Amino acid sequence: MKAEYDFSKLKARKNPYASKLKKPVTMRLSEDVVIYFKSMADDAGVPYQSLINLYLRDCLANNRKVQINWPKLV
């Protein structure tokens, strides 16, 4: 093994998997929701956006559906 390697001649390449990793989105969340996830993220030692992603992935993996019961209008 060499003591040093010369990387100056290498060509830069884009990560071929970068587009498959994450998709940037913009969401409007209630302030209390953000505070809740930021607090949990601080306790877990991870960024809150990663925690939200993990939670949504868990919902996806367990095929959870949102149950909304709207009040009936009279």
All heavy atoms as a GROMACS GRO file, in nm:
protein
  605
    1MET      N    1   0.084  -0.116   0.000
    1MET     CA    2   0.000   0.000   0.000
    1MET      C    3   0.090   0.124   0.000
    1MET      O    4   0.188   0.129   0.072
    1MET     CB    5  -0.090   0.000   0.123
    1MET     CG    6  -0.190   0.112   0.117
    1MET     SD    7  -0.292   0.135   0.264
    1MET     CE    8  -0.402  -0.001   0.260
    2LYS      N    9   0.052   0.222  -0.080
    2LYS     CA   10   0.130   0.344  -0.087
    2LYS      C   11   0.107   0.430   0.038
    2LYS      O   12   0.002   0.423   0.099
    2LYS     CB   13   0.089   0.427  -0.209
    2LYS     CG   14   0.121   0.361  -0.341
    2LYS     CD   15   0.081   0.454  -0.454
    2LYS     CE   16   0.106   0.389  -0.588
    2LYS     NZ   17   0.069   0.478  -0.698
    3ALA      N   18   0.207   0.511   0.069
    3ALA     CA   19   0.193   0.602   0.182
    3ALA      C   20   0.097   0.715   0.147
    3ALA      O   21   0.024   0.765   0.232
    3ALA     CB   22   0.329   0.659   0.222
    4GLU      N   23   0.098   0.758   0.020
    4GLU     CA   24   0.009   0.864  -0.026
    4GLU      C   25  -0.047   0.829  -0.163
    4GLU      O   26   0.020   0.763  -0.242
    4GLU     CB   27   0.084   0.997  -0.035
    4GLU     CG   28   0.121   1.056   0.098
    4GLU     CD   29   0.182   1.193   0.082
    4GLU    OE1   30   0.152   1.262  -0.017
    4GLU    OE2   31   0.260   1.232   0.170
    5TYR      N   32  -0.166   0.876  -0.191
    5TYR     CA   33  -0.230   0.856  -0.320
    5TYR      C   34  -0.258   0.992  -0.382
    5TYR      O   35  -0.294   1.086  -0.312
    5TYR     CB   36  -0.360   0.777  -0.306
    5TYR     CG   37  -0.338   0.633  -0.266
    5TYR    CD1   38  -0.332   0.597  -0.131
    5TYR    CD2   39  -0.320   0.535  -0.361
    5TYR    CE1   40  -0.310   0.466  -0.094
    5TYR    CE2   41  -0.298   0.404  -0.325
    5TYR     CZ   42  -0.293   0.370  -0.191
    5TYR     OH   43  -0.271   0.239  -0.155
    6ASP      N   44  -0.245   1.002  -0.514
    6ASP     CA   45  -0.270   1.127  -0.585
    6ASP      C   46  -0.410   1.122  -0.646
    6ASP      O   47  -0.432   1.052  -0.744
    6ASP     CB   48  -0.164   1.148  -0.693
    6ASP     CG   49  -0.182   1.279  -0.767
    6ASP    OD1   50  -0.256   1.366  -0.716
    6ASP    OD2   51  -0.122   1.294  -0.874
    7PHE      N   52  -0.503   1.196  -0.586
    7PHE     CA   53  -0.641   1.198  -0.634
    7PHE      C   54  -0.666   1.317  -0.726
    7PHE      O   55  -0.778   1.337  -0.772
    7PHE     CB   56  -0.738   1.205  -0.516
    7PHE     CG   57  -0.736   1.081  -0.432
    7PHE    CD1   58  -0.680   1.082  -0.305
    7PHE    CD2   59  -0.789   0.962  -0.479
    7PHE    CE1   60  -0.677   0.969  -0.227
    7PHE    CE2   61  -0.788   0.848  -0.402
    7PHE     CZ   62  -0.731   0.850  -0.275
    8SER      N   63  -0.566   1.396  -0.754
    8SER     CA   64  -0.585   1.518  -0.834
    8SER      C   65  -0.624   1.488  -0.978
    8SER      O   66  -0.682   1.573  -1.045
    8SER     CB   67  -0.460   1.604  -0.830
    8SER     OG   68  -0.352   1.536  -0.891
    9LYS      N   69  -0.593   1.372  -1.028
    9LYS     CA   70  -0.622   1.339  -1.168
    9LYS      C   71  -0.757   1.269  -1.186
    9LYS      O   72  -0.797   1.241  -1.298
    9LYS     CB   73  -0.511   1.253  -1.225
    9LYS     CG   74  -0.377   1.326  -1.230
    9LYS     CD   75  -0.267   1.238  -1.281
    9LYS     CE   76  -0.135   1.314  -1.274
    9LYS     NZ   77  -0.023   1.230  -1.311
   10LEU      N   78  -0.824   1.242  -1.078
   10LEU     CA   79  -0.954   1.176  -1.088
   10LEU      C   80  -1.060   1.273  -1.136
   10LEU      O   81  -1.059   1.391  -1.102
   10LEU     CB   82  -0.996   1.120  -0.951
   10LEU     CG   83  -0.917   1.001  -0.900
   10LEU    CD1   84  -0.968   0.961  -0.763
   10LEU    CD2   85  -0.926   0.884  -0.994
   11LYS      N   86  -1.152   1.223  -1.216
   11LYS     CA   87  -1.263   1.304  -1.263
   11LYS      C   88  -1.378   1.295  -1.163
   11LYS      O   89  -1.407   1.188  -1.110
   11LYS     CB   90  -1.311   1.256  -1.400
   11LYS     CG   91  -1.210   1.275  -1.510
   11LYS     CD   92  -1.265   1.226  -1.642
   11LYS     CE   93  -1.161   1.242  -1.752
   11LYS     NZ   94  -1.211   1.191  -1.879
   12ALA      N   95  -1.444   1.407  -1.140
   12ALA     CA   96  -1.559   1.408  -1.049
   12ALA      C   97  -1.676   1.336  -1.114
   12ALA      O   98  -1.700   1.349  -1.234
   12ALA     CB   99  -1.598   1.552  -1.016
   13ARG      N  100  -1.746   1.257  -1.035
   13ARG     CA  101  -1.863   1.184  -1.084
   13ARG      C  102  -1.979   1.210  -0.992
   13ARG      O  103  -1.964   1.217  -0.870
   13ARG     CB  104  -1.836   1.033  -1.082
   13ARG     CG  105  -1.770   0.982  -1.204
   13ARG     CD  106  -1.749   0.832  -1.201
   13ARG     NE  107  -1.857   0.755  -1.144
   13ARG     CZ  108  -1.852   0.625  -1.126
   13ARG    NH1  109  -1.746   0.557  -1.160
   13ARG    NH2  110  -1.954   0.562  -1.075
   14LYS      N  111  -2.096   1.224  -1.050
   14LYS     CA  112  -2.216   1.236  -0.969
   14LYS      C  113  -2.250   1.100  -0.910
   14LYS      O  114  -2.225   0.996  -0.972
   14LYS     CB  115  -2.333   1.286  -1.052
   14LYS     CG  116  -2.324   1.430  -1.091
   14LYS     CD  117  -2.451   1.473  -1.161
   14LYS     CE  118  -2.448   1.620  -1.192
   14LYS     NZ  119  -2.571   1.664  -1.258
   15ASN      N  120  -2.308   1.102  -0.794
   15ASN     CA  121  -2.353   0.979  -0.732
   15ASN      C  122  -2.472   0.925  -0.812
   15ASN      O  123  -2.575   0.991  -0.822
   15ASN     CB  124  -2.395   1.007  -0.587
   15ASN     CG  125  -2.439   0.883  -0.514
   15ASN    OD1  126  -2.460   0.778  -0.574
   15ASN    ND2  127  -2.455   0.895  -0.385
   16PRO      N  128  -2.461   0.805  -0.870
   16PRO     CA  129  -2.572   0.753  -0.951
   16PRO      C  130  -2.697   0.720  -0.869
   16PRO      O  131  -2.804   0.707  -0.923
   16PRO     CB  132  -2.514   0.626  -1.013
   16PRO     CG  133  -2.402   0.586  -0.923
   16PRO     CD  134  -2.349   0.714  -0.863
   17TYR      N  135  -2.682   0.711  -0.739
   17TYR     CA  136  -2.796   0.678  -0.654
   17TYR      C  137  -2.855   0.801  -0.586
   17TYR      O  138  -2.952   0.790  -0.511
   17TYR     CB  139  -2.753   0.576  -0.547
   17TYR     CG  140  -2.698   0.450  -0.607
   17TYR    CD1  141  -2.561   0.425  -0.605
   17TYR    CD2  142  -2.781   0.358  -0.667
   17TYR    CE1  143  -2.509   0.310  -0.662
   17TYR    CE2  144  -2.730   0.242  -0.724
   17TYR     CZ  145  -2.595   0.219  -0.721
   17TYR     OH  146  -2.545   0.106  -0.777
   18ALA      N  147  -2.797   0.918  -0.609
   18ALA     CA  148  -2.840   1.039  -0.538
   18ALA      C  149  -2.988   1.069  -0.561
   18ALA      O  150  -3.059   1.109  -0.468
   18ALA     CB  151  -2.755   1.157  -0.580
   19SER      N  152  -3.037   1.051  -0.681
   19SER     CA  153  -3.177   1.082  -0.709
   19SER      C  154  -3.272   0.985  -0.640
   19SER      O  155  -3.389   1.016  -0.618
   19SER     CB  156  -3.203   1.082  -0.859
   19SER     OG  157  -3.184   0.952  -0.912
   20LYS      N  158  -3.224   0.867  -0.605
   20LYS     CA  159  -3.308   0.767  -0.541
   20LYS      C  160  -3.306   0.778  -0.388
   20LYS      O  161  -3.385   0.714  -0.321
   20LYS     CB  162  -3.263   0.628  -0.583
   20LYS     CG  163  -3.283   0.601  -0.730
   20LYS     CD  164  -3.226   0.464  -0.765
   20LYS     CE  165  -3.245   0.417  -0.902
   20LYS     NZ  166  -3.244   0.484  -1.016
   21LEU      N  167  -3.214   0.857  -0.334
   21LEU     CA  168  -3.200   0.863  -0.189
   21LEU      C  169  -3.316   0.938  -0.124
   21LEU      O  170  -3.390   0.881  -0.045
   21LEU     CB  171  -3.067   0.929  -0.152
   21LEU     CG  172  -2.943   0.852  -0.196
   21LEU    CD1  173  -2.817   0.930  -0.161
   21LEU    CD2  174  -2.940   0.715  -0.130
   22LYS      N  175  -3.329   1.064  -0.155
   22LYS     CA  176  -3.435   1.144  -0.094
   22LYS      C  177  -3.486   1.244  -0.196
   22LYS      O  178  -3.414   1.288  -0.284
   22LYS     CB  179  -3.382   1.224   0.026
   22LYS     CG  180  -3.318   1.141   0.135
   22LYS     CD  181  -3.415   1.113   0.245
   22LYS     CE  182  -3.352   1.021   0.347
   22LYS     NZ  183  -3.357   1.067   0.479
   23LYS      N  184  -3.611   1.279  -0.183
   23LYS     CA  185  -3.672   1.379  -0.272
   23LYS      C  186  -3.706   1.500  -0.188
   23LYS      O  187  -3.781   1.489  -0.090
   23LYS     CB  188  -3.798   1.323  -0.336
   23LYS     CG  189  -3.867   1.423  -0.426
   23LYS     CD  190  -3.987   1.360  -0.493
   23LYS     CE  191  -4.057   1.460  -0.579
   23LYS     NZ  192  -3.991   1.486  -0.704
   24PRO      N  193  -3.652   1.616  -0.222
   24PRO     CA  194  -3.685   1.735  -0.144
   24PRO      C  195  -3.830   1.778  -0.168
   24PRO      O  196  -3.876   1.779  -0.282
   24PRO     CB  197  -3.587   1.841  -0.197
   24PRO     CG  198  -3.545   1.793  -0.331
   24PRO     CD  199  -3.558   1.644  -0.330
   25VAL      N  200  -3.899   1.806  -0.059
   25VAL     CA  201  -4.038   1.853  -0.067
   25VAL      C  202  -4.056   1.970   0.029
   25VAL      O  203  -3.978   1.987   0.123
   25VAL     CB  204  -4.141   1.742  -0.032
   25VAL    CG1  205  -4.136   1.628  -0.130
   25VAL    CG2  206  -4.119   1.691   0.108
   26THR      N  207  -4.158   2.047   0.005
   26THR     CA  208  -4.193   2.155   0.096
   26THR      C  209  -4.328   2.121   0.157
   26THR      O  210  -4.422   2.088   0.085
   26THR     CB  211  -4.202   2.289   0.020
   26THR    OG1  212  -4.076   2.314  -0.042
   26THR    CG2  213  -4.238   2.402   0.112
   27MET      N  214  -4.334   2.127   0.289
   27MET     CA  215  -4.458   2.096   0.360
   27MET      C  216  -4.487   2.206   0.459
   27MET      O  217  -4.396   2.263   0.519
   27MET     CB  218  -4.445   1.964   0.437
   27MET     CG  219  -4.423   1.844   0.353
   27MET     SD  220  -4.399   1.697   0.453
   27MET     CE  221  -4.564   1.671   0.514
   28ARG      N  222  -4.613   2.233   0.478
   28ARG     CA  223  -4.654   2.327   0.582
   28ARG      C  224  -4.709   2.244   0.698
   28ARG      O  225  -4.810   2.177   0.684
   28ARG     CB  226  -4.758   2.424   0.527
   28ARG     CG  227  -4.702   2.508   0.413
   28ARG     CD  228  -4.797   2.612   0.364
   28ARG     NE  229  -4.835   2.710   0.464
   28ARG     CZ  230  -4.759   2.814   0.503
   28ARG    NH1  231  -4.642   2.831   0.449
   28ARG    NH2  232  -4.804   2.898   0.593
   29LEU      N  233  -4.637   2.247   0.810
   29LEU     CA  234  -4.676   2.170   0.928
   29LEU      C  235  -4.715   2.265   1.039
   29LEU      O  236  -4.660   2.375   1.051
   29LEU     CB  237  -4.560   2.081   0.974
   29LEU     CG  238  -4.506   1.982   0.871
   29LEU    CD1  239  -4.380   1.916   0.924
   29LEU    CD2  240  -4.611   1.879   0.836
   30SER      N  241  -4.804   2.220   1.123
   30SER     CA  242  -4.842   2.299   1.240
   30SER      C  243  -4.722   2.314   1.331
   30SER      O  244  -4.638   2.224   1.342
   30SER     CB  245  -4.954   2.231   1.317
   30SER     OG  246  -5.067   2.212   1.236
   31GLU      N  247  -4.714   2.429   1.398
   31GLU     CA  248  -4.598   2.457   1.483
   31GLU      C  249  -4.585   2.353   1.594
   31GLU      O  250  -4.474   2.310   1.627
   31GLU     CB  251  -4.611   2.596   1.544
   31GLU     CG  252  -4.487   2.638   1.621
   31GLU     CD  253  -4.494   2.780   1.671
   31GLU    OE1  254  -4.592   2.851   1.641
   31GLU    OE2  255  -4.400   2.818   1.741
   32ASP      N  256  -4.700   2.309   1.651
   32ASP     CA  257  -4.694   2.211   1.758
   32ASP      C  258  -4.640   2.076   1.709
   32ASP      O  259  -4.571   2.005   1.782
   32ASP     CB  260  -4.829   2.195   1.827
   32ASP     CG  261  -4.942   2.157   1.733
   32ASP    OD1  262  -4.929   2.179   1.612
   32ASP    OD2  263  -5.046   2.106   1.782
   33VAL      N  264  -4.666   2.042   1.584
   33VAL     CA  265  -4.614   1.917   1.526
   33VAL      C  266  -4.462   1.926   1.513
   33VAL      O  267  -4.390   1.832   1.548
   33VAL     CB  268  -4.679   1.889   1.388
   33VAL    CG1  269  -4.612   1.773   1.318
   33VAL    CG2  270  -4.828   1.863   1.405
   34VAL      N  271  -4.414   2.039   1.464
   34VAL     CA  272  -4.269   2.058   1.448
   34VAL      C  273  -4.200   2.054   1.585
   34VAL      O  274  -4.097   1.988   1.601
   34VAL     CB  275  -4.239   2.189   1.374
   34VAL    CG1  276  -4.089   2.215   1.370
   34VAL    CG2  277  -4.298   2.187   1.235
   35ILE      N  278  -4.258   2.121   1.683
   35ILE     CA  279  -4.200   2.121   1.818
   35ILE      C  280  -4.195   1.979   1.874
   35ILE      O  281  -4.095   1.938   1.934
   35ILE     CB  282  -4.281   2.215   1.911
   35ILE    CG1  283  -4.258   2.361   1.869
   35ILE    CG2  284  -4.245   2.193   2.057
   35ILE    CD1  285  -4.352   2.460   1.937
   36TYR      N  286  -4.303   1.903   1.852
   36TYR     CA  287  -4.310   1.765   1.900
   36TYR      C  288  -4.198   1.681   1.840
   36TYR      O  289  -4.123   1.612   1.911
   36TYR     CB  290  -4.446   1.706   1.864
   36TYR     CG  291  -4.461   1.559   1.895
   36TYR    CD1  292  -4.483   1.516   2.026
   36TYR    CD2  293  -4.455   1.464   1.794
   36TYR    CE1  294  -4.497   1.382   2.055
   36TYR    CE2  295  -4.470   1.330   1.822
   36TYR     CZ  296  -4.490   1.288   1.952
   36TYR     OH  297  -4.504   1.155   1.981
   37PHE      N  298  -4.181   1.687   1.708
   37PHE     CA  299  -4.078   1.606   1.642
   37PHE      C  300  -3.937   1.657   1.674
   37PHE      O  301  -3.844   1.576   1.688
   37PHE     CB  302  -4.101   1.601   1.491
   37PHE     CG  303  -4.198   1.494   1.451
   37PHE    CD1  304  -4.330   1.525   1.424
   37PHE    CD2  305  -4.159   1.361   1.442
   37PHE    CE1  306  -4.421   1.427   1.389
   37PHE    CE2  307  -4.249   1.262   1.408
   37PHE     CZ  308  -4.381   1.294   1.381
   38LYS      N  309  -3.920   1.788   1.689
   38LYS     CA  310  -3.788   1.840   1.727
   38LYS      C  311  -3.750   1.793   1.866
   38LYS      O  312  -3.634   1.758   1.891
   38LYS     CB  313  -3.788   1.993   1.720
   38LYS     CG  314  -3.770   2.046   1.580
   38LYS     CD  315  -3.754   2.196   1.580
   38LYS     CE  316  -3.725   2.247   1.440
   38LYS     NZ  317  -3.699   2.392   1.438
   39SER      N  318  -3.846   1.790   1.958
   39SER     CA  319  -3.820   1.744   2.093
   39SER      C  320  -3.781   1.596   2.093
   39SER      O  321  -3.683   1.556   2.158
   39SER     CB  322  -3.943   1.765   2.180
   39SER     OG  323  -3.925   1.709   2.307
   40MET      N  324  -3.856   1.515   2.021
   40MET     CA  325  -3.824   1.372   2.013
   40MET      C  326  -3.690   1.351   1.944
   40MET      O  327  -3.613   1.263   1.983
   40MET     CB  328  -3.933   1.296   1.936
   40MET     CG  329  -4.054   1.269   2.018
   40MET     SD  330  -4.162   1.137   1.957
   40MET     CE  331  -4.144   1.137   1.783
   41ALA      N  332  -3.660   1.432   1.843
   41ALA     CA  333  -3.535   1.420   1.770
   41ALA      C  334  -3.416   1.454   1.860
   41ALA      O  335  -3.312   1.388   1.855
   41ALA     CB  336  -3.536   1.509   1.647
   42ASP      N  337  -3.432   1.557   1.943
   42ASP     CA  338  -3.326   1.592   2.038
   42ASP      C  339  -3.298   1.476   2.133
   42ASP      O  340  -3.182   1.444   2.162
   42ASP     CB  341  -3.363   1.717   2.117
   42ASP     CG  342  -3.353   1.844   2.035
   42ASP    OD1  343  -3.286   1.842   1.929
   42ASP    OD2  344  -3.413   1.945   2.077
   43ASP      N  345  -3.405   1.413   2.183
   43ASP     CA  346  -3.389   1.300   2.274
   43ASP      C  347  -3.320   1.182   2.205
   43ASP      O  348  -3.241   1.112   2.267
   43ASP     CB  349  -3.525   1.254   2.328
   43ASP     CG  350  -3.589   1.358   2.418
   43ASP    OD1  351  -3.517   1.449   2.466
   43ASP    OD2  352  -3.713   1.349   2.441
   44ALA      N  353  -3.352   1.161   2.078
   44ALA     CA  354  -3.297   1.048   2.003
   44ALA      C  355  -3.161   1.080   1.942
   44ALA      O  356  -3.089   0.989   1.900
   44ALA     CB  357  -3.394   1.006   1.893
   45GLY      N  358  -3.127   1.209   1.934
   45GLY     CA  359  -2.998   1.248   1.876
   45GLY      C  360  -2.994   1.240   1.725
   45GLY      O  361  -2.889   1.211   1.668
   46VAL      N  362  -3.109   1.264   1.661
   46VAL     CA  363  -3.115   1.263   1.514
   46VAL      C  364  -3.182   1.393   1.468
   46VAL      O  365  -3.255   1.455   1.545
   46VAL     CB  366  -3.194   1.142   1.459
   46VAL    CG1  367  -3.127   1.011   1.495
   46VAL    CG2  368  -3.337   1.143   1.508
   47PRO      N  369  -3.159   1.434   1.344
   47PRO     CA  370  -3.230   1.552   1.292
   47PRO      C  371  -3.380   1.526   1.287
   47PRO      O  372  -3.424   1.414   1.259
   47PRO     CB  373  -3.173   1.569   1.151
   47PRO     CG  374  -3.044   1.496   1.151
   47PRO     CD  375  -3.061   1.384   1.248
   48TYR      N  376  -3.458   1.629   1.314
   48TYR     CA  377  -3.603   1.610   1.321
   48TYR      C  378  -3.663   1.570   1.187
   48TYR      O  379  -3.759   1.494   1.182
   48TYR     CB  380  -3.673   1.734   1.378
   48TYR     CG  381  -3.691   1.850   1.283
   48TYR    CD1  382  -3.810   1.869   1.215
   48TYR    CD2  383  -3.588   1.941   1.262
   48TYR    CE1  384  -3.827   1.975   1.129
   48TYR    CE2  385  -3.605   2.048   1.177
   48TYR     CZ  386  -3.723   2.065   1.110
   48TYR     OH  387  -3.740   2.170   1.025
   49GLN      N  388  -3.604   1.617   1.076
   49GLN     CA  389  -3.656   1.579   0.945
   49GLN      C  390  -3.633   1.430   0.920
   49GLN      O  391  -3.718   1.362   0.862
   49GLN     CB  392  -3.591   1.662   0.836
   49GLN     CG  393  -3.635   1.808   0.843
   49GLN     CD  394  -3.531   1.901   0.786
   49GLN    OE1  395  -3.412   1.881   0.805
   49GLN    NE2  396  -3.577   2.005   0.719
   50SER      N  397  -3.522   1.378   0.969
   50SER     CA  398  -3.496   1.233   0.958
   50SER      C  399  -3.596   1.155   1.041
   50SER      O  400  -3.641   1.048   1.000
   50SER     CB  401  -3.354   1.201   1.003
   50SER     OG  402  -3.260   1.264   0.920
   51LEU      N  403  -3.629   1.208   1.158
   51LEU     CA  404  -3.726   1.141   1.244
   51LEU      C  405  -3.864   1.137   1.180
   51LEU      O  406  -3.932   1.035   1.182
   51LEU     CB  407  -3.733   1.211   1.380
   51LEU     CG  408  -3.817   1.142   1.485
   51LEU    CD1  409  -3.761   1.004   1.518
   51LEU    CD2  410  -3.823   1.226   1.610
   52ILE      N  411  -3.904   1.248   1.119
   52ILE     CA  412  -4.031   1.251   1.048
   52ILE      C  413  -4.029   1.150   0.933
   52ILE      O  414  -4.126   1.075   0.912
   52ILE     CB  415  -4.064   1.392   0.996
   52ILE    CG1  416  -4.090   1.487   1.114
   52ILE    CG2  417  -4.183   1.391   0.901
   52ILE    CD1  418  -4.101   1.633   1.076
   53ASN      N  419  -3.918   1.143   0.861
   53ASN     CA  420  -3.904   1.046   0.752
   53ASN      C  421  -3.914   0.903   0.804
   53ASN      O  422  -3.982   0.818   0.745
   53ASN     CB  423  -3.773   1.068   0.678
   53ASN     CG  424  -3.764   0.984   0.553
   53ASN    OD1  425  -3.846   0.996   0.463
   53ASN    ND2  426  -3.664   0.899   0.546
   54LEU      N  427  -3.848   0.875   0.917
   54LEU     CA  428  -3.855   0.741   0.976
   54LEU      C  429  -3.998   0.706   1.017
   54LEU      O  430  -4.044   0.593   0.997
   54LEU     CB  431  -3.763   0.731   1.098
   54LEU     CG  432  -3.614   0.726   1.068
   54LEU    CD1  433  -3.534   0.744   1.196
   54LEU    CD2  434  -3.578   0.596   0.998
   55TYR      N  435  -4.069   0.804   1.074
   55TYR     CA  436  -4.207   0.780   1.114
   55TYR      C  437  -4.295   0.750   0.993
   55TYR      O  438  -4.375   0.656   0.993
   55TYR     CB  439  -4.262   0.900   1.191
   55TYR     CG  440  -4.404   0.881   1.235
   55TYR    CD1  441  -4.435   0.801   1.344
   55TYR    CD2  442  -4.510   0.939   1.164
   55TYR    CE1  443  -4.566   0.781   1.384
   55TYR    CE2  444  -4.641   0.920   1.203
   55TYR     CZ  445  -4.668   0.841   1.312
   55TYR     OH  446  -4.798   0.820   1.350
   56LEU      N  447  -4.278   0.828   0.887
   56LEU     CA  448  -4.358   0.805   0.766
   56LEU      C  449  -4.321   0.673   0.700
   56LEU      O  450  -4.407   0.603   0.646
   56LEU     CB  451  -4.340   0.922   0.669
   56LEU     CG  452  -4.397   1.055   0.717
   56LEU    CD1  453  -4.361   1.167   0.620
   56LEU    CD2  454  -4.547   1.047   0.738
   57ARG      N  455  -4.193   0.635   0.704
   57ARG     CA  456  -4.152   0.504   0.650
   57ARG      C  457  -4.217   0.390   0.729
   57ARG      O  458  -4.256   0.288   0.674
   57ARG     CB  459  -4.001   0.488   0.656
   57ARG     CG  460  -3.928   0.558   0.545
   57ARG     CD  461  -3.781   0.519   0.550
   57ARG     NE  462  -3.723   0.525   0.418
   57ARG     CZ  463  -3.746   0.440   0.320
   57ARG    NH1  464  -3.829   0.341   0.337
   57ARG    NH2  465  -3.689   0.453   0.203
   58ASP      N  466  -4.227   0.409   0.863
   58ASP     CA  467  -4.293   0.308   0.946
   58ASP      C  468  -4.440   0.296   0.908
   58ASP      O  469  -4.494   0.186   0.901
   58ASP     CB  470  -4.277   0.345   1.094
   58ASP     CG  471  -4.339   0.241   1.185
   58ASP    OD1  472  -4.292   0.126   1.184
   58ASP    OD2  473  -4.435   0.276   1.257
   59CYS      N  474  -4.504   0.411   0.884
   59CYS     CA  475  -4.644   0.409   0.838
   59CYS      C  476  -4.656   0.333   0.706
   59CYS      O  477  -4.748   0.253   0.687
   59CYS     CB  478  -4.697   0.550   0.821
   59CYS     SG  479  -4.718   0.639   0.976
   60LEU      N  480  -4.563   0.358   0.616
   60LEU     CA  481  -4.562   0.290   0.486
   60LEU      C  482  -4.541   0.140   0.503
   60LEU      O  483  -4.614   0.060   0.445
   60LEU     CB  484  -4.452   0.350   0.398
   60LEU     CG  485  -4.430   0.287   0.262
   60LEU    CD1  486  -4.545   0.320   0.169
   60LEU    CD2  487  -4.299   0.337   0.204
   61ALA      N  488  -4.444   0.103   0.585
   61ALA     CA  489  -4.411  -0.038   0.604
   61ALA      C  490  -4.526  -0.115   0.667
   61ALA      O  491  -4.547  -0.233   0.638
   61ALA     CB  492  -4.285  -0.052   0.690
   62ASN      N  493  -4.601  -0.048   0.755
   62ASN     CA  494  -4.712  -0.115   0.824
   62ASN      C  495  -4.847  -0.085   0.762
   62ASN      O  496  -4.950  -0.117   0.821
   62ASN     CB  497  -4.710  -0.076   0.972
   62ASN     CG  498  -4.588  -0.131   1.040
   62ASN    OD1  499  -4.569  -0.252   1.046
   62ASN    ND2  500  -4.503  -0.044   1.091
   63ASN      N  501  -4.845  -0.022   0.645
   63ASN     CA  502  -4.966   0.007   0.569
   63ASN      C  503  -5.073   0.078   0.653
   63ASN      O  504  -5.190   0.045   0.649
   63ASN     CB  505  -5.023  -0.122   0.508
   63ASN     CG  506  -5.116  -0.094   0.392
   63ASN    OD1  507  -5.103   0.008   0.326
   63ASN    ND2  508  -5.210  -0.183   0.369
   64ARG      N  509  -5.027   0.175   0.733
   64ARG     CA  510  -5.121   0.251   0.816
   64ARG      C  511  -5.201   0.347   0.730
   64ARG      O  512  -5.148   0.410   0.640
   64ARG     CB  513  -5.045   0.330   0.922
   64ARG     CG  514  -4.987   0.243   1.030
   64ARG     CD  515  -4.946   0.328   1.150
   64ARG     NE  516  -4.892   0.242   1.252
   64ARG     CZ  517  -4.763   0.216   1.265
   64ARG    NH1  518  -4.675   0.269   1.185
   64ARG    NH2  519  -4.721   0.136   1.360
   65LYS      N  520  -5.327   0.358   0.760
   65LYS     CA  521  -5.416   0.451   0.690
   65LYS      C  522  -5.467   0.555   0.790
   65LYS      O  523  -5.494   0.522   0.906
   65LYS     CB  524  -5.536   0.377   0.630
   65LYS     CG  525  -5.500   0.263   0.537
   65LYS     CD  526  -5.446   0.314   0.407
   65LYS     CE  527  -5.419   0.195   0.315
   65LYS     NZ  528  -5.332   0.225   0.207
   66VAL      N  529  -5.481   0.676   0.744
   66VAL     CA  530  -5.535   0.782   0.829
   66VAL      C  531  -5.686   0.764   0.838
   66VAL      O  532  -5.752   0.744   0.737
   66VAL     CB  533  -5.502   0.921   0.771
   66VAL    CG1  534  -5.565   1.030   0.853
   66VAL    CG2  535  -5.352   0.940   0.764
   67GLN      N  536  -5.738   0.770   0.959
   67GLN     CA  537  -5.882   0.760   0.979
   67GLN      C  538  -5.931   0.897   1.024
   67GLN      O  539  -5.902   0.942   1.134
   67GLN     CB  540  -5.915   0.655   1.084
   67GLN     CG  541  -5.877   0.515   1.040
   67GLN     CD  542  -5.908   0.411   1.146
   67GLN    OE1  543  -5.959   0.442   1.253
   67GLN    NE2  544  -5.877   0.287   1.115
   68ILE      N  545  -6.004   0.962   0.937
   68ILE     CA  546  -6.057   1.094   0.967
   68ILE      C  547  -6.208   1.085   0.974
   68ILE      O  548  -6.274   1.035   0.882
   68ILE     CB  549  -6.016   1.196   0.858
   68ILE    CG1  550  -5.865   1.203   0.849
   68ILE    CG2  551  -6.077   1.331   0.887
   68ILE    CD1  552  -5.813   1.290   0.737
   69ASN      N  553  -6.262   1.129   1.084
   69ASN     CA  554  -6.407   1.132   1.102
   69ASN      C  555  -6.452   1.278   1.100
   69ASN      O  556  -6.445   1.346   1.203
   69ASN     CB  557  -6.447   1.065   1.233
   69ASN     CG  558  -6.413   0.918   1.233
   69ASN    OD1  559  -6.432   0.849   1.134
   69ASN    ND2  560  -6.359   0.869   1.343
   70TRP      N  561  -6.493   1.323   0.985
   70TRP     CA  562  -6.539   1.460   0.973
   70TRP      C  563  -6.676   1.472   1.034
   70TRP      O  564  -6.761   1.384   1.020
   70TRP     CB  565  -6.546   1.501   0.826
   70TRP     CG  566  -6.413   1.501   0.756
   70TRP    CD1  567  -6.366   1.407   0.671
   70TRP    CD2  568  -6.310   1.598   0.768
   70TRP    NE1  569  -6.240   1.439   0.628
   70TRP    CE2  570  -6.202   1.557   0.686
   70TRP    CE3  571  -6.296   1.716   0.841
   70TRP    CZ2  572  -6.084   1.629   0.675
   70TRP    CZ3  573  -6.177   1.789   0.828
   70TRP    CH2  574  -6.075   1.745   0.746
   71PRO      N  575  -6.703   1.584   1.105
   71PRO     CA  576  -6.836   1.602   1.161
   71PRO      C  577  -6.938   1.620   1.049
   71PRO      O  578  -6.909   1.682   0.947
   71PRO     CB  579  -6.826   1.729   1.245
   71PRO     CG  580  -6.701   1.797   1.200
   71PRO     CD  581  -6.613   1.692   1.138
   72LYS      N  582  -7.054   1.562   1.067
   72LYS     CA  583  -7.158   1.571   0.965
   72LYS      C  584  -7.224   1.709   0.973
   72LYS      O  585  -7.257   1.756   1.083
   72LYS     CB  586  -7.262   1.462   0.983
   72LYS     CG  587  -7.205   1.324   0.956
   72LYS     CD  588  -7.310   1.217   0.968
   72LYS     CE  589  -7.248   1.082   0.940
   72LYS     NZ  590  -7.345   0.975   0.943
   73LEU      N  591  -7.243   1.769   0.859
   73LEU     CA  592  -7.311   1.899   0.855
   73LEU      C  593  -7.461   1.876   0.858
   73LEU      O  594  -7.515   1.788   0.792
   73LEU     CB  595  -7.271   1.975   0.729
   73LEU     CG  596  -7.123   2.009   0.717
   73LEU    CD1  597  -7.094   2.075   0.584
   73LEU    CD2  598  -7.081   2.101   0.831
   74VAL      N  599  -7.529   1.956   0.936
   74VAL     CA  600  -7.674   1.940   0.948
   74VAL      C  601  -7.744   2.040   0.861
   74VAL      O  602  -7.706   2.144   0.830
   74VAL     CB  603  -7.719   1.961   1.096
   74VAL    CG1  604  -7.868   1.950   1.108
   74VAL    CG2  605  -7.649   1.860   1.181
   0.00000   0.00000   0.00000
